[in-house]
Amino acid sequence: MSESLYSSCAEVLSICQAAKDDLAILLDPSFGFAPRLRQLCHDQITEAESSASSDVSQEELDALRMEANTWSLLQAVMPARKTEPAPYIHPRTLLAKNPYTPTSTLAQAIMHSSVLLTELVVVREWLHETAPQPQHPEATTGYWRFTKHNVMQALRTGSGIREGLVKELDPDAMNRGDGRSLAADDAGFEKSLTQALYSFVRAGRLDDAVELCRKAHQPWRAASIRGSLLFQWRAIANEQRDDDGIDDTDDAEGWQGNRHRKLWKSTCSRAALNSNLPDPERILYAALAPSPQTFSILKSACRTWEDHVWAQISILCEEKQTADMIKLGGGFWEGGLTVLENIPPPPSQEEDAAEEEEWEKEATSTLETLGNVQVEDGPSADHAFHVSQLAIILGRTSSLLETFAAGLRDGNFDPESSEYPTMTRFFAHLCLYLQMIDVSVPPLATQVILEAYLQVLEFAGQRDLIAMYASALGDNAVERYAMFLTSLELTADINERRLALTRAREHGLDVHRVAVVTAERTIERAFELLPQLKGPLPSVIALQGNPSDIELLLLRSIEWTTFEDGTYDTALEQATVILRYFLGTGRVLLAKNLLEMLPRELASIDHPEERATEYLHYRQFFTIWEILDRVVGCQSLEVSTMNRDTRAAWLSDYKGLMDQAYDAVVKLLTSDWMMPDVTGDYRSRELMRCRQIYIPELILRLHVMLYASREHVPENLKRALELANIVADSRYKLYDDFLQADGRRLGEYLNAVRQATIAGLEGGGSDPFKIIMS
């Protein structure tokens, strides 16, 4: 399926949703929802057929044609179902007012008095519009030219008529039971003409059929076809006319149509049942005057499912009209003066409703048989679009949606098939269309169908359309859109993520809720794949590898809740969780990157206090970590070729950085950094793990820096030994953080203190406390 079709359908949906409160716009025959989608399908078909490089399969084209036809059907029947019918006059009341009411006017009144009959007439017109294009026979230069030539030749020469050839040239020459026929070329043309005439009747193009008969030099056949027209005489009919000041041509010519249509219909039926006539001829007359008696003949010409539907509906309409006309006695024009003397009174509303209900049951039962009719050409009766069309005709859209949704749940449809995207797209838009025009749809089935279409859109890479269709899921809209955003993982950059949330707002979704749920689902997915925070303490001095995709996914999960200040509280909560994990696994650089991604406003959040304090502790830690890195960087700048001024400036910077590092680390050590308020829960264990990794690390790094700088800053040796007093202070219990067997051991630090003590004796004397007391 062309990717442009997805966006085009979404554009139509967006336009119509903006006018969802205006039923007239939604049901407009040219610019309503259904006509727009029908046109999109036609455009897609035209583009595929005109493009030599098109990769659209024939199955997809057939599905698009059926979808276009289905939207046409919806446009045909839905406006009448959603609007109040115009008041009508009962046919008997019409006759009582005007005994000479023409048959055509009575037929219109009969149709308007039955809602189902009105719909079936509309459906029949839809079947005419969607019928295959009729095929014209080859042009002829005269009436039975080859037969006429043979007959005239025989008469001129006196040789006699060739055996088996007709002797006369009148229209009934072949039907006299003597077994004679036309010349082969004329017989072939006669057959092709009759078949073409049937195709015109099947398409509802009677005027074109009449014109074709005239061009074929068979005006008598044109008269036979025109016999199907009801008798009409507007000059004596009680009909409202257009007051445009122009004389009606029909009125000027008087009456038109067939005054003896009842007799004509009987003759057509007899012709259709006459086994001596050629089959194409019998089929043509069965199509002109459909009835249960001639159904078997008409059925023999039905090759597609649409043909069968047309045949059944044509019979239902014709029989209903005939039955009701018989109840009226046929009126003056079919029953004569005796009818006028015995016009029955109009039935009561109860009697009328009971009769209508009985006929509706019979008609519905007949239409239901179309669900399993056998076809010779085209998709079968159980094709999803044919099932849909029949359900729409029967007014059973709710059961249709439930059936399709059940098929999706049970895996009855192959997502890999070429028709699957077309089917899911149609049903998704059908659900939304019915919702817009206030037709009840089953909620659960709608969710299943929309979910299937969302998966199609995701597979097709139509990311920008997900929010629009997810918003139609009601209570599940946020969860579903968040599920889609979660599935993007690392494929969307930060700008695309921000745009995705903007689309959520445009389609009425709670943006803050979408952001929170997306972040939560992303974090949950990452933690499912990452190793748990337990086991030996990691080394933070070893060279760390590049972050994995899952680690990056966890890192970038915080983006969702940092776009808007309405989700900053959640961002702070999630940031502390992720920071604990990264620091607990020794991934200091990732933790630092995360901290740099967070908005400054998070630092001003002071509730809940324990979370705010924890966040400040992370900021404090990375400030120190940065200072320590700067000390190392400054130390590496020392070179032996420095002049006096340069060395003095470097030494000043170096000493200043050492002072900052010492003060910051001591401040951290003498506070309750990362000390949990309670013990035993998961969070407290994670905090303690961070202390056991980084308290010893900070102490050792500071000690080593102080010890290494003693030649440039002699007083730093004293500070290194004073640091040991802080570590040994029972108020801070820093020594407890050295007790992990797999961490930086206390003995490692004591050995470093021993080296500093020995260095204090290098200046002379034997008192190890001299350096501290000085």
C-alpha positions, 0 to 999 in steps of 0.5 A: 500500500502506498504510504501516501494513502495512510497520510491522506486518510489521516488528513480526511479524518482530521478534517472531518473530526474538526466538523464532527458536530455538523452532521450535514458536512459529514454526510455531504455527498461530495465532501463528506467522510465516505466520499472523500475516502472513496475518492482516495481509493479511486486515486490510488487505483488510477495511480497504480494502473498508470504507473509502469513501476507500481508494485501494487498487486492485483489483490491489493487493487481488487481490495481497493476497488471493493473498499471504494465501493463500500464507502459508496454504499455507506454514503448511499444509505447512511444519510437516510438513516441519520436524518428524519424522513420527509412526510409522505402521503399514503398511496391510498390517500393519494388515490382518494384525493386523485383517482387518476394518479399516474402509476409512476406517482403511486410507485413513488408513494409506495416506496416512500411508505416503506423505509426498507424499500427506500433503502433497497432502491438506494442500494440497487442504484449503488449496484448500478453505479458500481457495475462493470463497464458495459461492453459494446458489440461491434458496429453493424451496417444494417439489420441482419445484413448477412441473413438478408443478403442470403435470403435476397440472393435465393429469391433472385436466383430461385435456388431456394433458401439455404437449409436451416436459414430463416425465410423471413426477416421479422424479429420472430423469424427464429422463434417459430419452432422450425429450427431455422436460424440466422446466418452465422455472423448475424447470429454472433452479433445478435448474441453479443448485442443481447449480452451487451443490452443485459450489461446495460440493464445490469448497470441501470443504463436503460437509455443507453440500452435503447440507443444501442438498439436503435444503432443496431437497427432494432427499434422494436427491441428498444420499444421492448426495453422502454416498456419497463418505464412506469406510466407518468403524466405530471400534468394530472399528478399531485406532485410539487413542481419546480417553480422556475418559470420554465415549461416542463418538457415532459408536461408539454409532450403529455404522458410518457412511460408504459400505460400497460406495464402489467401486461408488458411484465407478464409478457417479459416473464413468459419470454424469460421462461420460453425455452425456445428462445436463446439464453441471452434473450431470456436473461435480458427479459428476466432482468427487465422484469425480475420476479421469483418465477424468472429468478433461476433464469436471471441467476444463471447470468450472475457471475459475481457476488454483486450480480447476485445481490443485484438480482435479489434486490431487484426482485424484492423491489419489483415484488414489493411494488407489484404487491402494493399496487395490487392492493390498490387495484392498480389504480385507474390506469391499470384497473380501469373505472371499476377500481375507482368505485372500490378504492379501499380506505387507508389502513390504520397505522397498526395494520400498516406497521404489521404489514411492513414488519412482516415484509421486512422479515421476509426481505431480511431472510432473503438477503441473508442467503447472500452470505453463502451464495456461490460465485463464479468470478471475483471474490467470494461471498465470505470476503471481508468486504462482501461481508461488510457490504451485506452487514451495512445493507442489513444495518448490522454494523455493530455485529460486523465490527465484533466479528472482525475484531474477534477474527483479529483476536483469534488470529484468523487474518494473516498480517503478512497478507497483501490485503491485511493493511487495507482491511484494517485501515477500512475497519478502523476508519469505519469505526471512527466514521460511525462514531462521528455520525453518532452510530453506536459501535461496540467499544471493545471491538473498536479498541481491538480494530484500532489497535490492529491498525496502529500496529499496521501504521507502526510497521509502515513507519507512519510515526506521525499518525499514531497519536491521531488514531491512538486518541480514539481509544478513549480510556486506553489512549494514553497507554497505547500511545505511550506503548508506541513511544516506548517502542521507538527506543533509541530510533527517535532523537530528542527533537522527534520525541518532543514532536511526538508529545506535541502531536499528543496534545494536538489530538487531545491526549494528556501530554503529561500523562503520556510522558510519565507513562512512556518514561515508566514503561521505558525504565521498566523495559531497561531494568528487565534487561539490565543486570540487577544491582547486587553482587560485588562492588564495581571498581570505578578506577578501571577503564570503563567500556562504552555504554550498551544500547540498554544503558543508553535507553535507560539514560534517555528515558529521562527525556520524556519527563523533562520536556515540560515543567508539569512532569518535573516532579516525576523526572526528579523521582525517576532521575534518582532511581536511575542515578542510584543504578548507574552509580551502584554499577560503577557507571560514573560517566553515565550518571554524570551525563544523566545529571547534565541532562536534567533541568536546573529547576529540579534543584528547587523541588523540596518535596518530598524532602528525602528525594530532594536531599538525595538529588542534592547529594548527587549534585554535591558528589559530581561537583567534587568529582569534577574538582578532583578531575581538575586537580589531576588535569592541573597536575599534568600541566607541570613541566620542567621548562616552566619559567618562574612566573609561569610556575608561580601561576601554575602553583597558585592554581594547583594549590587553589584547586587542592584547597577546593577539593579538600574542603568539598570532600571533607564537607561531604564526609562530615555530612550524612551523604547518601545515608538512608533514613530507614534501613532494610528497604530496596532504596536504602540498600542501593544508597548504602551500596553507593556509600560503600563504593564512593566514600572509600574512593573519595577518601583514597583519591583525596589522600593520594592527591594530598600526599602527591602534592607535599613537595609543592604544598608541604602543608598538604601532608598534614591535611592528609593525616588530619583526614585520617582523624576524620575517617576514624571519628566515630561520629561519622563512622566512615570506617564502616564503608571500608568493611565490604570485602569486595570494595576498597579495604580499610587496610589499603587506606591505612597503608597509605596513611602509614606512607604519609606518616613516614614522609612526615619523618623525612624532615628529621626527628622521631616523633610521628605526631610532629607533622600534625602538631606543627 
